[in-house]
Each structure stands twice: as structure tokens, then as C-alpha cells.
């Protein structure tokens, strides 16, 4: 017998019907009873375990509106949550592509559907109030039923929907049933770069309100020109006639500041010398709004955002946004984020000097922006709107069809609606300094009309939309209502060009793409940001890696899955793993790099002899003496020899001063390198950060070390012999035997005291396990054969001079079907004590792409596990990514140098090294030095293993300690989504000359 299905109205494919039975948008607040203190008696939370049933399509839903329907066979699921995290449907990650056929407004008939059910009880006294049912986030659309009767419908996943259910409820037990669909016509406008999840993922609650009450209010703070006076204005809207309303403004200590009565739905309160709100000192007043039957609490921050002479000011001060894009994402809970999880993010951000957040690409939970009010972050609040998939139509190039969807008249109301819901709900939060109309959706008249509405409704904030820079479909863009010119991933050179030719303030809404090992160009961007007042800053893409937690391997490794790991189609692989922190919030090296680039102080050397150093306060509102103390360490060849304490320094924002560092003549006269490291330490307690927290550092090089390169030809005190045949050269000393291969121009074995120091032949090395930022150039590298390079030796000669054996080889590095990559002349010197020096001279084929690296690779015995080096550490460092490291002498274990990227790739290189020593368990060592600073990497993993494995938990350690010694390693950049690697960070010189010495002890 066929079951009787529920006949859902097809609102989910009707763009003309966005909401049914919903209340008008209003600002977020929770009303209290007049006598309530900490908790509201007018609030009934409906979170918890709900009855749940999953269907593959809405066409199969059983008709639960029948009186005899039973929910007993339903499963249970927590609310809020995402159903995919509980085994329903499947995981799918896509970045740009729509996850369904492009057929607006229609969505797949196989449309995963959820039926949620629970009961709640109301007492007789509750029924004297109106009952409002609130949903703060449901993906993608939902139908509401109370006591088997249809109440309403809504969409816009990341926005609040409110229903007046007063006429549907009764005293005692009430049935609440929600039908949630994965896809609806609104899904075409929710094509964000994320895992596609479903469910009631934010709070659900009921509030009890008197029949006539405050429906909405809008708080504005209007500052005088000198910012010493303010008018607090509040516009009110009531459900009926105005009711007696008193507003009480108190300071942060609860002291009364002002009080007033609302007249004609409006109140203006003058405030003398208000303490202003900004992200560094987020001072909040409390506004209590009282009516005879309710009271409402509202945070108030006095601040002013304005543009003067094409420069953005907050409270009359030029500011810089040192921001980050943040998704709601957790590997266990998906979109469902608790306050504790959010505070973890905010704490890490504060510790990393981040001062701004873009809510990419949708409004966050309403309490999230309240946390930003409290803890101090500038927020660009973005509407739940993206239609990026329109760029992927067959036959079109990336931007030809960008506006196809949003230029359709059927979506005009939805574009306005999504922005209204963002702006109206969160308008009373001082942290929000800019509204964003969406992300990557193209541009249309609907956006222009929406922008005009926002500027008319809220002229106190700036308006942003990056998609306006693309003109498609014959539409001539009007961007007059937009306050900033915003782009993504623009190169520093392109930014300079814009600033030289245009006036509107410039902002990077996304930049320095933090995917895998990178980004490597942060300092270059901030040099540009600090150079131009009109360049207000930018927002890193992105805060956290997106991934799904799948448990732990038998050896204790966490298993994180990304796109494609669930067998879905389409997907975008690991492009979601692109954050500054891991899914579980373990920071990547990128966060430390960003933190130190945006440090609150910058130092520069004025004069070495007198020790004069200039300090510049990069904060916008805070005197250094009120935040940090400054100490200094003097390093001789990377070792601290003296320390100094400058204490608190009185330095106003944006100003400079000098300090004097006493430097002894003996240090300056030494042949060793000399540097000073200035450390900036938090000296006052903050809400999220503690005294003693290091907020950044500078290292200034006072003098370079004098050349002291050890060459094997200096080791000539005792006899050394060699034997030669057609393919090999055997070199023998008192305690060593080396075998040189004439066919490969390197060593097959290096035996010292009967121990072979290399478990595989030494090799020339131009390849690295591609990092995510190599995803574009790697195609060219592979086309050029860099990953399959061969050695062709043309001639080899051997001689002995004063007890030093000299082997000379002329060779090329090439690949099958590829012309020469490098032409090299190498000379290997073997001293009588076993010391080896390589002299390499050569030419790179400039018709081919720049090289990933150039050096040699050694496979040492596995027990060579201790590392000491003089170079940039302790974090991984590259020529464009070393601002979180400093030049010093460091010690580590090989295992501890591993950097755990979810998608394995090149990592843990160390830049600008003068020497490195690897020591075995029994004290044997190999010491490497070079005529110029070099890079090295010591690892338990080969570059082949790193390249061939898709996940970190799949990696298998080598039986060797793999040591790479590089003349140079190209930088890492941010070309996974950003601009090509800057030329100055490419290994592309035509002439190459390098000397490297290996000593064995």
C-alpha cells in the first residue's frame, strides 16, 4: 500500500516567494521581563535532541499533519547541528561550481530532506503573551508546522527568521515540526566556497512578548567634529502605538550617564566627552530600554566611520585593517559553532595582532558580532549571497558570464532581501564598520538598487562589494554608492597602479591566500599598505582549514578529509584546506608570519656605531606605554650575549622615536655576525590576551659575519689516494673510502670509519614536493621535466694536488624530450681528512620556467636525528617567508622540524643559513657550510613521498634522514589563488655559482 505523502507547497522553487508567515526584519535582541537580571524569563530555548527522519526527496515525506501520525519510529538528532556530521546525506566540498545542474529556479528532484520534530509546553500565563518562534540558521529552506498546521516558510540560510505562532499554540503540550530541504532556489545565491551542509545549524528559541511592544530600534552615535561630544539617537518602531519607553545609558561600570523618554518614536541623548570605541580599546556603554512590560539591553559603542580626502578614518584617525576572512567551520560540528569555539578563534586572532574580520560569506550568528563589540574587532558584515558558479558555464571564460544569474529579474527581490536581513538585524553593533552586499556574484541593477537602499537606510557605515569591478552581460556598472574599491589577490604592482590613477579608497577583501606552505608575500603587501594612506588594508584568505574529522589512525594521527574524499561530484579537492590555522585550530606557520608582519611596532637601524634605533608605533589609537614593554637581545653569531630592558616607551600612535643600544667595541670588532633582536611584550592585561604575551619582534643586522669558508683544499696534511676505471673513481684516505660515479657526477658512497654516510647515491636536486602555491607553476615545471630530471655527464677528470683529490665533471641536467635545463661544471675537492667541497658553476636555460630549487640531496642514516643550524629559525623559512623567524643558532630533532600540512608538500626548509650540523645517536656528525648563505631541509620524508600522498596521515617515513642542501629555494608566494610569485623570489638567474663544504666528524 502506498503511504500518503505530504504535499509541500513548492515555495522552494519560487523566487517570488521568499518568506511566508515571517515577521518583518528587526534588530537582534532578547527581551527581558522588567524584574529579570542575568537571564530572561521571556526566552524558551528549543535546542536539544529532536526527533528526526531523513528522506532522499521532499516528494516522499509522510504526511505528519494527520492526527494519528506517530513520530515514535524517528531517530534522534541534536539541534543545532548539520545532518552530514551525523551520517546523513554525504559530504561535498565545492569552491566555484554549483553542486547541481544550472536550471534556475529549479533544483534537483532528489533533494535531501529532513523532518524535525519536538514538543514544548506552554503554561496558561505564557498564553497571555504573543509567542515568537526564532530560527537563527537553517540550510537551505524550511517549512514550519505547529500542532500539524502550516505556519510558514523561509529561506536565507545564515539569517534569522521569526514567526508569530500565537494563534497556533495552546496551553500544555505543543507539537513543532520542521521540514528542511538541502536545496532551494536560494541555493543559487549561496554558492560559497565551503562544504555543503544541511540542517537546523543555529539556535532555535521562543520568546514571549506583550501584544504591543518594541518591534525594532536603530541606535546611532553622532560625534562632533572634534569627537568630544556625541548625540545618541534611537529610532523606534512599535507593533502598535508608542508605549511609554525609557532609555538609560550607563558606562562600563554601571554608572548612570544619561536618561531620557522616547517621544514620537525617537530619542536623542547628548553625551559629553564619550569614551570612544575602537578595536584597540573597545569601550562599551550599556543601553537599557524599558517599557511597562519589557526591558531590552543593548551594547553601545561611540564611534564614527568616515572618508576624508579619499582616506578612511575611524574617530578621526587613519586606520589599517589587518584582517582575516572567517567561515563558520569546525571539523566535528560543521557550520554549528558555539560561543566557546568562537572565543577560541577570537583569542588566537587577538594574540596574532589581527584587528578585523570579514564574515565570509554570510552573516554570523548574532551573538558573534556582540563578541566582536566586546573584544574589539572591526567587522565587514557580509550578506549571504554568492553566485560564483555562473563563471563556469560551457564556452565562457572566467568572467564572461559572471552576472548571468544576478541579472535575472527573478532574483532581484532575493538580492535585496538577503541584504536587508543582514543590515537590519545587526545594525546596532558598533564593531560593524562596513556592509558587504555579498561575494563573487557578478553585478546587476539589483545590486545597485540594493546599495542605494543600504546607504539610505544606514548612512553611518561604509558599503563594499568586490563583484562590482566586473562588467558582464552588457550592463554598465554604477558603483557610485560603493565607498571602497575592492579587489582580490591583486599583485602589489597592480595595486600601485590603481593608487596612482584612481582616488577611491582601496581594500583587499581577500589576499595572501594561506593554502598549505605559504603565504610568502605578506611583507610585500604591508609595505604597500603602510606606504599609502588610501590603502586601508586587507583580509587574509582565510582563517581556518575546512575539513571533516574522521578519527585517529592506529599510530595516533588525526584523519581530516577534504573535497573528493567522500566520493562526491563535483568537488574541488583540498582547495578548502587554505587557512592560517588547522581545522582543530592548531596554528600553521602562516599565522606566526602574519602576526609578526602586522606587529604593533617596527624598528629600523639608524646608526650602528652609536646604537641608535628608530621605533615606530603602528597602532592607531594606543600609546605604546599603555600596551607593551620593549626588551632587546644582542646576538653574536646567533647566540645571545647581552640583554637590555627599555621598559615602557612613551610613543603616541603613528609616531616615531629613537632608543640607544650600548654596543661594546669588541662585538663590532669581532669577525662574527652581530644583530639585535627587539622583543615587544604585552605589559597590561587584556580581555583575551595576557601580560607577558609576545606580540612581535624585530631583528636588525648590525654587521654580517666575515668570510670564514672552510675549503677541502686546505686539508692537505696527510696522504690520500685514488683509483679510477671507466665508470668509477675510488678515493681513499686514512679512515675513509669514497666512490664517485662518473655517469652521474656524484658520490655513490661515502664510507667513514666503516660506516656509509649516504644510504643512497648523492643526487643533484632541482625538484621540491609541490606546495599548494605551486599548483599553477607546477604544470610548467612538469612540462619542463623538472620532476624527472636526468644527469648527462660529458666528461670527468681526476687529479691530485698537494694531498687533495680534485674531480671535475661537465654535465647537463635535462629530461626526456626536453632540452637542457642546466649546464654545469662541477669540481669536487676531497681533502685528506675526508672533507668534501663542491664548486658548482653553470647556466640555467632561460627559455624554461624558474627552478623550484637547486642543490644536492643526501640520504643519511636514520639515526642522524639531531640538528643544529645557524640560520633563520625556529619556524620554517623561505626567501619570502621568514618574518616570523630570526637569524640565530637553533637545535632541534629531525622529527620536530616536520610541519603537518593536511595535504603533504614541501615544508620545513630554513633560509639564509651559514652552517648546519646533523649528529647521530653515537655522536658522529656531518657539518655543511657554504661560501654564501644557503637553505637546508632535514626530514624523515622524501620529496617523492610528500608529493605522492594525498593526506598527512598516509605518509610513511623514509629509512633515511633526508638532507637537502640548496644553493637556493624559490619562494612560496600565494599563487594557489593569488598572483604569480614575485620575480625577486624566483630562482631564475642565468649564471649560477656555488660552493659547499661537507665535513664528517
N, C-alpha and C positions, 0 to 999 in steps of 0.2 A: 504494500500500500504506500502511496506517495505521501510524504509529510507535507503539511501545509506551510508554505514559506511566507515570511513577512514581506509585504510589498513596500519596499523603501521608496520614498519619493526620490527621483533622480536629480536631486539638487547637486550631487557630486559631479555631474557633467553639465552644469548650467551656470555659466559665469554671470548670468543676470541675477542669480540667487546665491548671494554670498553668505547671508545670515538670515535665519528665520527665528522669530521669537526672542531675539537677543536685545538686551538693553543697549542704549546708546553708550558710546565710549566715554570713559571718565578717567580721571587721575586715580592712581593706585593709593588706597588707604584701607585700613581695617578700623571700623568704628568701634568705640568702647561705650559701655554704659557709663553714666555720669560718675558712679562711685568706683568703677574699675581702676586698678592701679597698673600692675605689670602685665596681666593677661586680660583679654577681652572675653567677657561673658556673652558677647553677641556673635562670637565666632564658633562654628562647629566644624572641626576638621573631618574630612571624609577619606583621608589617606588610610592605608591599611590593606589587608587581604580582601580581595574582591573575588566573587565567582567569575569564571572566565571560560569562554569557548571560542575556538578558532575555526574559521571557515576559509576555504580557498577562494570563495567568491561571495559577494553580497546576495547573489541570486539564490543561495542555498540556506539563508538564515531561517531557522524555525520561527514560527510566529509566537513570540513570547507575550504578545498582548492579549492572548486568550486567558481567561480567568483561571482555567485549570492547568496552566503551564507550570511545570516544575523545573527549578534550577538545580535540583539535587545531583544530577549527573555532571554538572560543570566541574572543571578543575578550579584551582585557586592560583591567583597571581597577585603580587604586591602592586599597589598603586601609591605613588607613581613608579613607573618602570617602562622599559622598552621590551616588547614581546620577544625580539630576536635574542635578547640576553637570557631568555628562559626557554630556548629551544624551539620556538615557533617561527614559521616562515624560514628565511635564510638571511645570512649577512651579505650585503652588497655594498661595495665602495665604487663610486664613480666620481670623477672630478668634473668634467665638462659634459660628457654625453648624457642625454636623457636616458633613464633606465627603462624606457618603454618607447613604443613607436610614436613618432611625431604625428599626431592627429587631433590637434586641439579643437574642441574642448574635451574630446573623448579620451578615456583611459582604458587599460586592459580590462576585459571582462573577468579574467582570472585576477581578481583584485583582493588580496588577502584582507580578511575582515574579522574583527574581534567584537564579541559581545561581552560586556562587563555588567556585572550585577552586584548590588548590595542593598541592604536595608538601613534605614536610620529612623530614629524615633524623635517625635516632637511632643512636648507637653502642651497642655492647654494654654499656659502662659506664653509659650512660643508663638501660638497662633494669633496672638494679639498684635504681632508684628508681621511685616512683609518678609518673605523668605527669598533670598537671592542666592542662586547656585552659581559658583565661580569655577572655571577651569582655566588654569594659567598656562597650560600647554598640552595640546593633543595633536598628534601627527597621523593623518593629514586633515581629515574632516570627521565630524561626528554628529550623531543624532541622539537626542535626549528624550527619555521616556520616564515619566513619574506615574507610578501606580497604573502601568500599562497604557498610559495615554501619551501621545506625542506632544512634547513641549516645544522643541525647536531644533535647529541645525546651525552649525557654524564651521568655519574653516579659518585658515591662517595659523599654522602650527605653533608658532612661538609667540602668540599673543593671547591676551586674556579674553575669554568670552563669559558673559554674565547673563543669567536667565532669571526672570521673576517667576517663581514657581508657586506663588502664594495660592493661586486658585486650584492647584493640583494636589496639594498636600492635605493631610488630615491628622487629627490627634492620634498618637500612638505610632505604630509601625508603618513606614512608607517604603515602597519599592522604587529603587533607582536603577535604570538600565540604560547603558550607553552602547551605541554601535559605532565602532571606529573603522574607517576604511584606510588602507595604505595609500591609495591614490585617489585624487580628485582633480577637477580642472585647475585648482590652485597649485597642484604639484608641478605644473608647467612653470610656475613662478617661484618654485622652491628647489631649483636645480643647483644647490650649493655643493661645494667640494667637501663631501663628508660621507660616512656610512649612512645608508638609507634605512632608517629605523621607524618603528611604528608604535603607537600606543598612547596611553594617558601618562605622559612622562614628567609632568609637573603637578603641583599641588591642586587638590580639589577640596572645596570647602563651601559651607553655607554660612551666610550672615543674616542676622535678624535685625530689621530696621523698622522704625516707626513709619506710618503711612506717608507723612510729609517729612522730608529730610533733605540734607545737603546732597545733591546728586554729584556735583563737580565743583572744583575751585581751582584757580590758577594763581600761584604765588609768583610775583616778580619783585626783584630788588633793583631799584633805580638809584644809581650812585651819582653824586655831584661830580662836576668836572675835576675837582681836586681829590675826589674819593674819600672825603672826610665826613660826608653826610649821605644819608640814604633815605629813600622812601620805600617802605614795604607795602606793596599794593596787592590786594587779593580780590579777584572777581569770583562771585559765587553764582551757582545755578542750583535751584531747588526743584524738587519734584512737584511742588505746588507753589503757593505763595511764600514769600520770605517769612522765615520764622526767626524769633529772637536769637541772635548769634553774637557771641563774644569771642574776641581773639586776644590771646595772652601770649606775648613774646618774652621768653626767658633766655638768659645766657647759658653757657655750658655748665655753670654751677647752680643753675636753678634760680638765679636772682632775677626778679622782675625787671624787664627793660621797658616795656610799653604794653598798653592795653587799650582796646577800642571796640566799639559796637558797629556792626555792619548796618549800613543804610543804603537802600536802593541797590541791594545785591553787590555792594562794593565797600571796601575799606582801604584807607591809606594811613599808614603809621609812619611818622618821621622818626628816624633814629640818628642820634648824634654820634660821631666817631665810631662807627661799627667796626668790629674786628672782621677783617675780610677773609673770605675763603679762597684758598688756592691749594694745589696738590701737595705743596711742601708743608703748609700749615693749614690743614683742613678744619678751620674753626666753624662749629655748627651752633646755631641757636635752636631753641625748640619753640615751635608754634603750637599752642593748644587752641583748638576751635571748639567752642562749647555751644550746644543748643539745649533746650529743656530736657531732651531725652537721649542725647548722644554727646560724645566728645571725640575729637579726631586729633591725633598727634602728627605733626609734620616737621621734618628737618628743614632748616632754613640756613642757607649759606649766602652771605652778601658777596657778590662778585659781578664783574662786568666784563663781557667779551666784546671787543670792538676792533675795527680795522681803521688804521690811520696811516695815510701815505702808503697804502698797499702793504702794511705790516700788521700782523695780528698781535693784539695786546690783551692781556688779562689784568684787570685792575690797574691799567696804565703802564704795565710792564711788558716789554717784549719777551715772548716765551718761545721755548722749543719743546716740541713733542718728541719724547724719547719713548716711543710706544711699541705696542705689540698687538697683533691680531689674536683674539682668543675665541675659540669654539667651546661650547659645552661638550666635553668629551671625556669619557672615562672607560678604561678597558674592561671594566666589570659591570658598570651601571649604564654605559652608553650616554644618552642625552640627559639622563637623570642625575642632577648634580645637587648635593646637599650644601648647606652653608659651610660645613666643616671642609668639604672638598674645595669650595670656592676660596675660603680663607687660606688654604694651603697654597693655592695659586697666587693670591694677592701677597702673601708673605714672601714667597720666592721672588715675586716681581719687585717688591719694595727692597729686598736685600740686593737686587741686581740693578738698582737705580732707575727702574722703569717708572715713568710717571703718567703714562697714557694707555688707554685700551680702546680698541675698536671692536665692537661686539659683532664680529664677523660670523655669519652674515644675517643676523636677525636680532631682535631684542632679547636680552637675557631675562631671567626671572626678575620680577620687580624688586625683590629684596637684594639682588646683586648690585644694582646701582645705588641702593641705600648704603651698602658696604663701601662702595667707592666714594660716596659722600663722606663717610665717616673716616676712612683711612687715607683718602687723598689720591685720587686718580682722575685725570681728565678723560672723559668718555666721549667717543664718537658713537652715538647710538644709531644702529643701522636697522632699517626696516627688513622684514622677512621677504626678500624679493631678489631672485636671481633667475635668469633665463639663459645661461651660458650655452646650453646645448644648441641654441639657434646658430651657433658658429660652425656646426659640424654637419651641415647639410651636404648631400652629394653634389659635387660640381662647384661648390663655392669655396673661396679661400676664407681664412680665419674671420675676417670682419665684414665680408660682403653681405652676409645675411644676419648680422648681429641684431638688427632691430625688428626682424620679421615678426616675432611673437608680440612684442610690446607695442608694435604699431598697429596691431589688430584692434579694432574698436571694441570687440567683445571683452578685452582685458583692461580697458581704460578705467572702469569703476574699481576693479580689483587693485590696480596700481595705487589709486588714491586711497582706497580703503586700508591697504596694508601700511601706508604711511600715516594715515590718521590714527590708526591703532597704536603705532609706536609713539608718535608725538604726544597725543592726548594722554595716554596712560602715564608716561614718565616725565612729563613737563615740569614737575615740581622738584626735580633733583638738580642741585647746583653743580654736581660733577659733570653733567652733560653740557658740553660746550659747543657741540656740533651735531646736527641731524644729518644722517646719510640716507638718501632715498632708496638705497639698495646696492647691489653689486653685479657687475658683469651681466647686464641685461639689455644692452643697447640703449637707444634713446628714442623718444617719440613726443608727440604733442601731449600725451597723457602725463609724461614726466614733467613737462613744462607747466601744465596746469597744476599738477601736484606741488611743484616747487613754489608756485605763486601762492597756493593755499598755505603752505608751511610758513613762508615769510610773512604772510598777512596774519596768521594765527599766532606765531611766535617770533616777533622781530628781535628778541633779545639774544638769539643764538645764530650761529653761522650755519650755512647749508652746504652740503657736499654731495657730489655724485660723480664718480670717476667715469661712468659709462657715457657721459655727455661728450667725451672727446671723439667719439666715433660717429661719423655721419653715414647712414646707410639708407637704402630704400628711397632715395631721392628727397629725404627730409632734410631741411635746412635747420640746424640746431639753434635754438635760442637758449643761451646759458646765462642770461642777464641776472637771473635770480640766484645763481650759484656764487658763493663767496670765495671759493678757492679753486684753483686749477689743480686737479689731482690726477696723477698717473700711477702706474705700477711698473716696477722693475726697470725704470729708466736708468740709463748709464749716467755717471757723473758728467760726462761731456755733453750729453743731451740736456741735462738739467741746466748746465751753464748756458747753453744756447737759449733755452726758454727764458731764463732770468735776464739775459742780455736783450731780449726782444719783446718781452711782454711784461705787464705790470701786476696782474692779479697775483695775490699770494699763492705760493706753490707748496704742495704737500704730497708726499708719497704715501698713499693709503696702504700699499704693500711694497716691501723691498727687502733686500738681503735674505733671500729665500733660504731657510735654515734646514735644508734636507740633507741628512747624513753628515759627512765630514765637510763642514762649512758653517756659516758663510765666511768668505775670506776677504771681503772688500768693505767691511764696516767702517774702518778708519777713513777710507777714501770718501765715503758718503758724508761722514760727520765733519770732515774738513770743509766740505762744500756747505753743509748746513750751518756751521759756525761762521762761514765767510759771508753769508748773505742773510740779512735781516728778513727778507721776504720769503725765505725758505724756512717754513715753520717746523720742519722735521718730518718724521715718518713713523710707520708702524711695521715692525718686522713680521714677515710671514714665516712661521706662525708660532704660537706659544707651545703647543704640545703635539707630540706624535699621536695620530689616531691609530688605534689597533684594538684587536679583540683578544682578551686574555683567555688562553686555552689550557692553563695548568702549568705543571712543572715537569721537566724531564727527570729521568732516574738519577741523573747527576746534578740535579738542583737548579737547572737553568729555566728561567721563565719562558713560556711559549707565547709569543704575540703573533697574531695573524693579521695580514693586510689584504688588499684587494686581490681577488683571484684565489685565495686560499680556501674559499667556500665553494669553488666551482661555479661562481656566478658569471653571467654575461649580461651586458658589458662590464668591464672593470678597468681600473687604472693602476693596478699593481700597487707598488709601495709608495706612490706619489702622496699618499696620506701620511706617510712617516716623515714629516717635514717640520718638526718642532724643535724648540730650544731645550725642551725637557722631554723625557721619555713618557710613554703612556702612564706609568706609575709615578711620574713627577721626579724621577732621578735626573738631575741636570746634565745636559750634554756640554761638552767644551764650548759650544757656541754661546751658551748663556754667560759663562765667565768672560768670554771675549767681548760680548756686547756690554756687559756690566762695566768692564774697565774702559772701554771706549767712551761710554757715557758717564764716566766718573765725575763727581762734583767739583774736582779741582784738576787743573792742568798746570804742569810745571815746565819751564824751559830754562836752559842754561844761558846765563848772561856772560859770565867770565869765570874761567877755570881757576886762574891763579888766585883770585880773591874769593872764590867760592860763592859768588853771587848767583842766586837762583830766583827766577820770577815765578810767582804763583798767580793763577787767575781763577777767580771764583766763577764756575759755570752754572751755579744755581741761579734761579730767577728771583727768589724772594727772601732767601735766608743768608744772614751773615755767617761766615764760616765759624766764628767763635761760638755760635749758638748750635752748632751741629757736630763738628769734627775737631779732632786734635791731629797734629802733624808730627810724625817722627821720621827719622832718616837713618839709613844704614849705609856705611861706606864699605864697598866690596872691592877687594883686591884679588884679581883672577877668580872672581865669582864667590869668594869667601868673605863673610862679614868680619871686618877688622875693628870697626868702631860704630857706635850708635849715638844718635843725638835726639833730643826731645825739644821740639819747638812749641809744644803745648797748643793752646787755643790761639788762633791768629785772627785778629780783628780785620775782616775783609768783607766789604759790602758786596752784594750780588753784582756780577758782571764787571767787577773791578779787579785791578792787579796790584800786587805789592811784591817786595823782594825780601828774601831772607839770606843770611850769610852762613855758609858752612865752613868751619875751620878745617882746612886740609893740610896735613903735615907734608913738608917738602919731601920727606923720604918716600912717601907714597907716589908723589908726582915724579920723582926721580927713578922709581922702580921700572924695570922692563916689563912688568906685568900690567894687564888691563886694570883700569880703575873706573869705578862707576858709583853713583849714589842712587839708592832706591828710597823714594819718599813714600811713606805709607799714610793713608788717610783713614782714621779710625773714628767710629761714631762715639761721641762723648756724652750724649744725652739719651735718655730712654725715650723710645718712640712706641707707638701702639703695636706695631708689628715687628720692629727690629730693636735690638738690644745694644746697650753700651758695650763697646769692645768689638763690635762688628766692623770688619774692614770693608770700606765702601769703594776702595780702589787704590791704585798706586801709580807712580811714575818711576821710570828708571832713566837716568841721564848718564850717558857715557862721557866720562871726564877725559880719558885717554885710552887708546887702543893698546893692546899688548905689542911689544916689539917682536919682529920675526924671530922665531926660535925653532924653525922646522928641522926635524931630525931626518937626515937622508941616509939610506943604506950605504952609500959610497963612503961615508965617514967610518963605517965599521970594517976596518981592513987589517986588524992586528994579527990575525992568525990565518993559516992556510984554508983554502976552500977549493973544491974540485968540481968538474962537471964531465958528464958523458953524453954523447949525442948519437942518435940514429935518425932515420928518415922522418919519424913522427914524434919523437920524444926527446927531451933534454932532462937529464937527471943531475941535480945539484946536491953535493954532499958537503956537510960541514962536520964539526966535531960531535954534534949531538942531533943533527937533523938531516933529512933527505927530502928534497922537493922534486916533484915530477911535473915538468912543463909540457903541455901538449901543443905541438906546432900547428895542428889543424884547427885549434880553437883559440890559440894565442892566450892561454891562461893556464892555471895550475890544476892538474888532476888530483894531486895530493900534496899535503904539507905535513910531513911527519916530524915531530919534535919529541925527543925522549921516548920514542916508540909509540907515540900517540898521534894519530892522524887528526889534525886540527880542522879539516874540512871533510865532511861525510859524503859530499858530492862535489864534483868539479866546480871550482870558482867560475862565475859567469859574468859577462857584461850584461848590464841591465838597463833597458830603456822603458820598461812597462811598469805600470802600477795597477793594482786591482782597482778598476774604475770606481770612483766615488759617484754619488748621485749627481753631483755638479758636473761630472764628465758625460752625462747622458747624451749630450749633443755632440761634443767633440770626439767622444769615443768611436762614433761611426766613422769619422775621418781617420782617427788613429788606426782603427782596424782595417780600413780600406788601404791604408799605407803600410799595413803589415807589422805594426809595432808590437802587437801581441804574439807574433810568431816569428820574431826576428831571428835571423841566422848569422853566423860568423863565417866569412870567407877570408882566409889568410893567403896572402900573395907571396910573402917571403918572410923568413925568420933567420936571424943570425945570432950567434952566441960568442962571447969573448970574455976574457978575464983581464981586469986591470987592478993591480995592487990588491989582490985578495978579495976583489969584488967581481961577481959574475954579472955580466950585462947581456940581457936578451932583448933583441929588437925585432919587432914584428910590424909588418904593414898589412892592414886588413880593412875590410869593409863590413859594416853591419847592414844587412839587407833582408829581404823576404822573397819568397817565391812569387814570381810575376811582378815584382816591384823593383824599381831602380834603387840605387844605393841610398840608404838612409843616412849613414855616416861613413866617412873615410877617415881612418885613424892610423896614426903612427904611435905605437906604444913601446916604451922601454921599461923593462923590469930589471931592477938592480937588487941583487941578493948579497947582503953583507956577510962577513964571516961568522957573525953571531946569529944568523938566521933572519935578520931584519930584511924586510922587502919594501922597496919603494917603486911605485908605479908612476911613470911620467906619461901622460896622455896628451897628445896634440891631434887635432883633427878639424874636419869641416863637416858641417851639417848641410844636407841638401835642402836648400831654402824653398824648393818647389813643394816640399811636403809640409804637413802641419807641424806646429811646435811639438816638442817632445814632452811626454809625461815626466820623465826623469832621465838622468844619465849617471851611471855609477857601476859598482860591482856588487855581486851578491855572494855571500858565503854561508854555507850550511855547517855551523859549528856543532860540536857535541851538545846534547841536550842539557848536560849539567853545567854549561856556561849560562848561569841564570842570574848572576849579579851584574848590575850595570852601574857604572859611574861615568858621568859626562860633564864637560864644560861647554855649555851652550844654553839655548833657550828652553826652559822648563819651568815647572814640572809638567804643565799641560802640553798636549801635542802642539806643535808649532810649524808653521809654513811661512814662506816669504810674505804672504798677505794675511796671515792669521797667526799672530804671535803677541797681540797686545795683552793677553791675559797671562803671558809668561814673561820671565825676565832672564837676563843673562846671569848664569850662576853655575855653581858646581852642585850636581844633584846625584843622588844614589837611589837605585830602585831595583826591584826584581823584574825580570822579563815579563812574567805573568801580570804584574801590576801595571805595566805600561799599556796593556790592551785597553782599547776604547770600544765599548759594547754598543755598536750600532745594530739595530734590528736587521737591516739589510747589510750583510758584511761588505766591507770595502777597505781601501787604503786608510790607514789610521796610524797615529802614534809616531809619526816622524818628528824629528827635532831639528830645528833650523839653526843656522849660524853657529855651528859647533866648532870648537877648536880641538877637542880630543874626546875620545870615548874609550872606555876600558870595560871589557867583559871578563869576568872571573869565574872559574869553575869551583865546584864544591871542595876541591883539594888545593885551591889557591893558585892554579895555573891561570894565566891571563893572556888576552890579546888586546893590544893597545893600537888604536888608529888615530892618526893625526894627518893634517894636510897643510899645504902651503897657503891655502886661503880657507876661510870658514866653509864648512860643508854641512850636509844633512845626513842623519843616520836614522835607522829604524831597526829595533830588535824585537823579534816576535816569535811566538810559538806557531804562527800560521804562515804558510806560504801565500804568495800573491795569487797563485792558481786556486788554492782552496778558498780564499776570500772571494774571488771572482765567481767561482762555480757554485757556491752555496747560496741559496735564496734567503736563509734565515740564520741568525746568530746561533740558535740552539742546535743547528745541524753541523756546526764547524767541528772538525777533527784536528787535533794538534799534530804538528809535524814531529817526527822523531829527532829533529834537529832544532837548535836555536838559529833562526834565520836572521842574519845580519846584513842589512843593506847600507852601503856607504856611497853616498851620492855627491857628485860634483854639484848638482842642483836638482831640486824637485820643483816642478811647476806649482804655482799657487792653486788654491782650491776654488776661489771665487764663489759665485752663486748662480751659475748658468743652468741649474736644473730647471729654473723658471726665469731667472734674471738675465742680465746682459752677459755677453761673452767675457771671458776672463781678460782683464786689462792686459795690454801688451807688456807692460813692465813686469808682470808676474808670469809671463810665458817663457819657457826655456826655448828660445828661438834664435840665439846668436849663431852666426855662421861659423866663426872661429872659436875653437874650444881648446883650452889649455888647463891642465890639472895635474897636481902632484899629490900622491897619497902614500903614507908610510904605515906599514904593519909591523909591530914588534911583538914578540912572543916571550913570555917570562914564566 
